[in-house]
Amino acid sequence: MQEITKILHSLPIDPLTGSISTPIYQTATFVQEAPGEHKGFDYARSNNPTRQVLETLIAELEHGQRGLAFASGLAAIDCVLKLLSAGDEIVAVDDIYGGSFRLFTHVYEKFGIKVKYVDTTESKELLAALSPNTRLVWLETPTNPTLKISDIEAIARYTHAAGALLVVDNTFCSPAIQTPLSLGADIVIHSATKYLAGHSDVIAGLLAVKNPELGDRLKFIQNASGGILGPWDSWLTIRGIETLPLRIEAHSRNALAVAKALETHEAVESVYYPGLPSHKNHDIATKQQKSYGGVVSFKLKTDTQEAARLFATNTNLFKLAESLGGVKSLVCHPASMTHKSIPAEKRQSSGVSDSLIRLSCGIEASVDLVQDVIQALNKISTSPSIAIKTQHVAV
């Protein structure tokens, strides 16, 4: 069965009314026939029919046994971290999302959780970091924002041999591109704000797991901590997922066109996109992904925040904003936006340079996005204040 067919027909018809759209159950509590006798719902923090549809859907799409929905991607991450105890260790990808780094460093390290950051594309580094205290190996693949690709299947073997759980943040790909649980991961995380909801109009987080016992533990934490997704935002996320494969196809097509154009421009030093044969991890991406996604990052030859700012403030279609994965294209300067909470030395050592730009390619026409990128780059090439000696490229 094709992905779009599977998604659409995984959503249940409302048994009460026959509604083809999932109803929004906007209620805080549920009437019981007698104490403890109800229809599977007693209080909306513990469960809600709209949220339950979404949780079942993400579990099915990720080939898991249990799904959970949260008020944000960071709330989902926080739930996973609450599996840990003082003295436990996390081995995490070095090019990590700034919000995850902030949560690890400023919240959980003070409770005795140690985090080691390594380049997970290098197996020797990963193996050297594992210890008897390692409880979680934390991957983003592709990473944010330098788009490193880690071999999920190989890392799952190393992780399990060390007695730890493998967590994969699958936000950049979504299950339309890769399903980490099928490759050996134990927990998959999504900022559903991004590709799953897909329209830049909701904040949401999702988890999927394949082990029912682990799912029960996370469900307990979700209920005890209370960071659940409300019914309206659950419905918006469901609606977004209905068109996920169609949008991902357009995102990936546009990103590849933009990446190819960037490779040829004189103002650009490096392009990071796993769909390019020049990408270091292109072969691994081809092995474990159906396509290459909608995010492209690049570094300017003039590696300064001034040059990056000039580009980011001169695009027309790419709107300067945090986030990604929506139908409209966005541009972001990680060093001063999404990754500003990471110390400059650590940020730069992981590849997030001062001039690095991240593009989230929407579903507009490819030719329009390419033209927008080129004209903004030409502003750098012709700017008297930017030290780059190049020739102007015509749009």
N, C-alpha and C positions, 0 to 999 in steps of 0.2 A: 504494500500500500504506500503511495506517495505521501510525503510529509504533510502537504497542505490538506490532503484528504483525511489523514490520520488526526490532525489537529481539530479540524472542523467537526469530525464525527466522534471525537473524544468528549466533547461537551454535551452533557445530558439535556434532554428535553425536560422541562419542569413537570414533574409528575402530578402536581396539583392542578395546574391550569393548561398544560400543553404549550406553554411559552417556549418559543424556539431560542429566545435570548435568556441567558441566566438571570433570574430575578435578583434585585438588590434587596437583601433582607436587612433593612435599616432598623435594627432592634438591639436593645441592650440585654434583654432577658427573654425567657421562653416559659410559657405556662406549662405546669406539670400536672398530670392527672392525679398523682399522689406523690408524697415525698420520695424522690429518687426515681420516679416513673415518668419518663418523657420520651420524646421522639428522637433522641440522640443529641439534643441540644439543651443545655441548662442555663449557660451564661455566655455572652458573646466573646468575652476574653478567651474562654476555653475553646470555643468553637462557634462558627457561624456558617450557615449554608452557602453563602456566596464565596467566602474565603475557602471553604472546603472544596468547592469545585476547582478553584485555582490551584490549591495544594495538590489535589489529585492529578490535575493536568500537568503540572511541572514534574511530578514523579513519573508519570507515563512518558513524557517527552525525553526525560533524562535516563530512562530505563532503570528507574529506582523503585523502591518499595514505599517510601514515605516522602511527602513534600510538606514544607512549612512556609508560611508567608508572614513577612515582617514589615514594620513601618518604614524601613529603609534597608539598603544593602549593608550599612554598618551595624544595624540592629541584628541582621542575620549573622554577621561576623562575630558580634558580641556574644550571641547565643552559643556559637561553636567554642569560643574561648572559655566559656563557663564550664566546659568539660574538664578544664585543667585545674591543677592544685599547685600550691607553692612548691617550687623546686623543679617543676616540669619545664621542658625546653621546647621551643619551636625552631625549626630550620626553615627559613623563609627566603623566597626569591629576592635578590638584591634590588631589582628594579621594581619596587612594590608601589602600589597606589598610596598616595600621601595620607589618605584617611586611615588606611590600615596601619601604616607606620605610626601615625599619631596615637591610635588606639593601643597598639602594642606597647609603645614607648612610654607614653604619658599616663596610661591607666593601668595596664596589666603588669608592667615591669615592677611597679612599686608593691605589687602583691606577690612578688617572688617568681614571676614567670620570665625566663630568660629567652631571648630571641637572637639567633645567629642568622646573618644575612649572607647568602652565597649566590654565585652565578649558577643557577640550576641547569643551565645548558651544558655545564662542564661536570660530568659524573664524578671526577676525582674530587672536586670541591665539595660536592654534596656528600659523598661517602666520608670524607674527612670530618665533616661537621656533625654527622650522626653520632649520638652517644647513648648510653643506657637511659639517660633522662629524657631523650627525645620522645615526645608524645604526638606531635603533629609536624608534617612536612607541608609547607604552604606554598602552592604554586599559583601564579597567574600565567596563563599561556593562551594568547599572546600577552606580554607584559604591557603595563601602562607607564610610560608612553613609548618606549623604544622597541616594542613589538618583538622581543625575544621569544623564541618558541622552545619549550621544554618537551622532552620525550615522556609523555605521561605514562605509557606502558612500562618503560624501563624504570622510571622513578618509582612507580608503584611497587615493583619488585624489591628495590632497595629499601623502600619505606617499610614494607611489611616484614622484610627480613630483620629489620631493626626493632620490630614490635610496635611500630607507630602507625598512625592513620594518615592517609594522604588527602589533603583538602585542595581542591582546584577551583579557583575563581574563574568561572566560564563566561563572565560578563561580555567580553569582547567578541566571543564567537556565537554564543547562544546554542541551544541544542539543534538549531537548524544547520550548524556547521560541524560541531563535534559534541560527543557525549562521553565525558571523562569517566563516568561510572562503568561504561562498557570497556574502558581501557585499564581498569583496575583501581580507580580512585574510590575513596570511601564516602566523601562528602563533596557535593558541588554547591557553589555559592553563586548567586546572581545579584547584581544591582539591577533589579527589574525595571528601574527607572530608565535604563538605556534601551537596548534592542527589544526586549520582551514587550514592554509597554509601547515603546517606539514612537511616541508623539510629543515628548518633552512636556507632558502635562500631569505626571504623577510621580511620587517618590515611593519606592517599594523595594523590598528585598525578598529573595527566595532561597530556600535550601532544598536539596534532594539527596537522599541517602539510599543505599541498596540493602543495608542490614537493618531488619525490623527492630532489633533490640537497641541499636544505636539511634534509630528513629524515635523510639519511645523515650530515650534519655533526653534527646533534644526537644521533643514535644513537652516533656515535663518542665524543662528550662524555659521554653517559650511561654507556657502558661504561668509559671512562677514569676517570671520577670515582666511579662505583660507587654512586650514590644510588638504587638500584633498589628497586622494590616486591617484597616477598616473595610466594610463592605463596599463602599463606593469606589475606593481605590482598587480593591480586588476586582471589581467589575471592569474598571478601565483597563487593568492589566490583562484580563481575559480577552477583552475586545481587541487589544493590541496584538496579542498572541495569534489571534485568528488570521492575521495577514503576515505573520512573521516570515515564512519562506519566500513570499513574494517580495517583501521589503529587503530581505537579506540578499537576494539575487541582485537587486538594483544597487544596494550599498556596495557590494563587492565589485560589480562591474564598474561603477564610478570610481571607486578607490584605485583600481588597477589603472584606469586611464589617467588619473591624476598622478599616480606614482611614476608612470612612464614619462609623463611630461616633466615632472620634477627632475628626473634623472638626466635630462638633456639640458637643463638650464644652468647657465654659467654662475649664477649666484648661489647655487646649492652645492654643498660639500658632500653630504651623505643623505640617502633616502632609506627609510626603514619601512619596508612593507613585505610580508612573507610571501606574497604572490610574485615577487620579482626573483628571477634566477640568481641575481646578485646577493640576495639575502642569505646570511650565514646559515640559517636554519630552514631554508626553503624546502629541502628534501623531507625533513621531519614534518613540516606543516602539510606538505602534500600527502604524506602517509596518514596523518591522523585527522585532517580536516577535509570537509567536502568543498569548501571554497576558502577565501583568504580574508574575508571581512571588510568592513567599511572604514577602518582607521588607517591613516597614513601619517607618519612622522618624518621630519627631515631637519637637518642641521645646515645652517648657512655657512658659507665660506668666511664671512665676517662674523665670528663667534662672539657676538655681544648682545646684551639685552636691548640695546638701542636698535640694532638691525631687526631683531625679532619684533620689537614693538612697531617698527615702521611697516613691516609686512602685515601684522595682525590688525592694524588700524586702517589698512587700505584695501581690504577685500570688500566686495559688495554683496556677494551671495553667501559667502562664509561669514556667519555672524559671530562676533567675539563673545564667547560665553563658556562657562564651565559646563561639564557634562558632554555626552556624546550619544550616538545611537538613535537620534530622532530623524524624522523624515526631512527636516531642514538641516543644511550643512552648517557646521560650527567650526570655529578656529579657537585654539587655546594655546597659551604660552605657559607650559608647565612650571618653569622655574619661578614664575611670579604668581601662579594661580594654583593649580591642583597639587603641586609638590613644594609649595613654599614653606611647609612645616618641616621639611627634611633639611638638615644642615647642608650648607652649600658644598662642602667637601665631599660628603657622602652622596649627595645628589649627583654631582659631577662624576664621581668615580663609578657610578652605576650607569652612566651614559646620558644623563639628563643635563645637557650642556646649557649654557646661557642663551644660545640662539635656537635651541630646539623648538620646533613648532609642531603641534599635533592638530591634524585635520580629521574631523568626523564627516565623511562624505554622505550626504543625504540621498534622496531619490530624485533629485533634479536631473536634467539632461546632462550627460557627460561632457559634451562640448562646452556648455555654459560654465561648468565648474572648472574645467581646464583653462578656459579663457580668463576666468576670475583669478586663478592662482598665478598665471603668467603675468597679468597686468600688475598684480601686487609685487611680484618679484622684480619686475622691471623698475618699480619705484626704488628698490634697493640699488639696482645696478646704476641708476642715473642720479642717485642722491649725492650731493656734494659733501654731506656730513658722514657718509658711510665709506670707509676705506676699502673699496673693492675696485679693482681695475678690470672691468669686463665690458663687453659690447652689449648694447641694447638688443633685446630679443623682441621682435614684432609679434603682436597678438594675431 
